[in-house]
């Protein structure tokens, strides 16, 4: 059954998740509309939404000339988009096939980027140099058990005065039953370190299925996310909640510009995303 809470060793869960994400790469290469990046001005929808906030808080209020590390970059569409916004980009991911796809996209479109194969929780040891911006967005931290370790990597990668940016699915949304006919809570908001086990061959993009269907995700309430960043020494400079998502969380969601939302009468009832910008002093 999908969404069962389980106790599982982190390394075993990570191995299962890696197999699943490796399987997703060819499906997402087909589904992400990579041909649109042949237009040198094209940006991903995710970066198009994130960029106004990110640039507002970046050093100099622009990404131009800044060193940016993109954690959990997958096949690089957002990384390439951030490079097109002016940043010198380094993409980090634990999937070798994803990084090969990212490197191929960058090469085909003439974008300069560095790609590092490592787990996000070991990023500081694997990535050279430090950065003006550390960026991660959409569908990232649910795959991580230990947010204190995650936040420590971010702080260690940032230069003094550097900016951290995250936009992700709101934990209140992720507690909702995606198949229910009304907004109904089904899954834990407070994970207390326990994983949710899922068995699903589909992914959030495209119609194909993966061979390795079992994955593990960790619920993280806002208090845990904010607490991890604060304990690591970051200063929160911006927080926001949004009403739309870049993927269709529930079949009841309707398509809107650059994403999906609940039917109009329900959009004020529950947030879909959160955005945090933090600074290393």
Secondary structure as GFF3:
##gff-version 3
##sequence-region A 1 281
A	DSSP	beta_strand	4	6	.	.	.	ID=ss1
A	DSSP	alpha_helix	10	31	.	.	.	ID=ss2
A	DSSP	three_ten_helix	34	38	.	.	.	ID=ss3
A	DSSP	alpha_helix	45	57	.	.	.	ID=ss4
A	DSSP	three_ten_helix	59	61	.	.	.	ID=ss5
A	DSSP	beta_strand	67	71	.	.	.	ID=ss6
A	DSSP	alpha_helix	77	84	.	.	.	ID=ss7
A	DSSP	beta_strand	88	93	.	.	.	ID=ss8
A	DSSP	alpha_helix	96	109	.	.	.	ID=ss9
A	DSSP	beta_strand	113	117	.	.	.	ID=ss10
A	DSSP	three_ten_helix	120	122	.	.	.	ID=ss11
A	DSSP	alpha_helix	123	126	.	.	.	ID=ss12
A	DSSP	beta_strand	131	137	.	.	.	ID=ss13
A	DSSP	three_ten_helix	141	143	.	.	.	ID=ss14
A	DSSP	alpha_helix	147	157	.	.	.	ID=ss15
A	DSSP	beta_strand	158	169	.	.	.	ID=ss16
A	DSSP	alpha_helix	171	174	.	.	.	ID=ss17
A	DSSP	beta_strand	195	199	.	.	.	ID=ss18
A	DSSP	beta_strand	214	218	.	.	.	ID=ss19
A	DSSP	alpha_helix	222	231	.	.	.	ID=ss20
A	DSSP	beta_strand	235	242	.	.	.	ID=ss21
A	DSSP	beta_strand	254	256	.	.	.	ID=ss22
A	DSSP	beta_strand	259	261	.	.	.	ID=ss23
A	DSSP	three_ten_helix	264	266	.	.	.	ID=ss24
A	DSSP	beta_strand	273	279	.	.	.	ID=ss25
###
